[in-house]
Amino acid sequence: MSEISTYLQYDFFRYAIAGVILISICAAAIGTYIISRRMVAISGGVTHACFGGLGLGYFLGVSPVAMAAAVAVVSSLGVEWATNRFRIREDSAIAVIWALGMAVGVLFVFLTPGYVPELNSFLFGNILTINSSDLLVFALYTVVLGLFFLWRYKMIVACAFDRDFARVSGLPVRFITYTMTVLVAVCIVLTIRLVGVMLLMSMLSLPMMTAEIWCRRFGPMMLWSMAISLLTSMVGLIAGTLVDVPCSALIVLSMAAVFLLARTVAELSILYKRN
């Protein structure tokens, strides 16, 4: 406990805690939407497409995060558009942007002169490198996401569970779908600094899968996901800092452990009721 108190005196650790709180809120809201809509695969494709944006940003000498955000938004909207316009199977379109993004990223990182020092941070994540500028961007995104959910919550839920029914009911399905697609893409880019490209999908799926074991309604599942994400992220952050290992790995392992524990308890409960 004394070591934690010591770390709290440093700005980088306080920034990391603030980052965990903000990203837990955003990832829970976005993750609940993509789990409900069964679009985890597209999030994985966009995540890996971001790597192409990172590589291009390093090669052109511009902000890698800004370029990754642009590629993520274009890729996600491209999948939605191609699926609706040309009746291309969504999984096929996702596979294309997944492979293309990684290939473009590898190519431009290789062509970039010198060593790319921050590449490992984007690949594997390092929440302890979050600074005040990152927190400001996270906070602004959280506000925008929260306001949109408050404004169109019922429509978001309807589109997440049954777009056809929502369309027949006269809801603005295209507007909701495309706006949420952009918000998902931006969330992916912002969360890269937390757990990296390779581990991002766990942050956007494991807490929601755990919450889904106990509740099926969108609102409660989102709130439980926030709590689980915040708890496991704090455990991973503190444990990683104390034992000097990558925090992102311990965050994901904590989430996986909670999921397995919840699944085990649920299965045992079912067996007990049957007997």
Secondary structure, DSSP 8 states (H G I E B T S, - for coil): -HHHHHHTTSHHHHHHHHHHHHHHHHHHHHHHHHHHTT-HHHHHHHHHHHHHHHHHHHHHTS-HHHHHHHHHHHHHHHHHHHHHHH---HHHHHHHHHHHHHHHHHHHHHHSSS--TTHHHHHH--GGG--HHHHHHHHHHHHHHHHHHHHHHHHHHHHHH-HHHHHHTT--HHHHHHHHHHHHHHHHHHHHHHHHHHHHHHHHHHHHHHHHHH--SHHHHHHHHHHHHHHHHHHHHHHHHHHTS-HHHHHHHHHHHHHHHHHHHHHHHHHHHH-
